[in-house]
Amino acid sequence: MAVRVRVRISGLVQGVGFRWAVEDEARAKGVTGWVRNLPDGRVEAVFEGDEVPVRRVVEFCRRGPALARVDDVKAVREEYSGEFEGFSIQR
């Protein structure tokens, strides 16, 4: 079953390679969507794909890369759209 999840990650998640690590993880799992920094210091991402790979990428966001410190992850299911062809970092 295809799903869509929007996450907002707070903590020390900017300036530590978080977006690049999420991009690598999503591509490795075949998940589409995007990731970006927010002005308030959080990172936001939208993931689409099969339920298990999307769940694994969200779980990765709860840990993050080695230099990150994740304090909180808010994950919200949204309606699947199928609009993405791959995964990208938005600037």
Secondary structure, DSSP 8 states (H G I E B T S, - for coil): -EEEEEEEEEEE-SSSSHHHHHHHHHHHHT-EEEEEE-TTS-EEEEEEEEHHHHHHHHHHHHH-STT-EEEEEEEEEE------SSEEE--
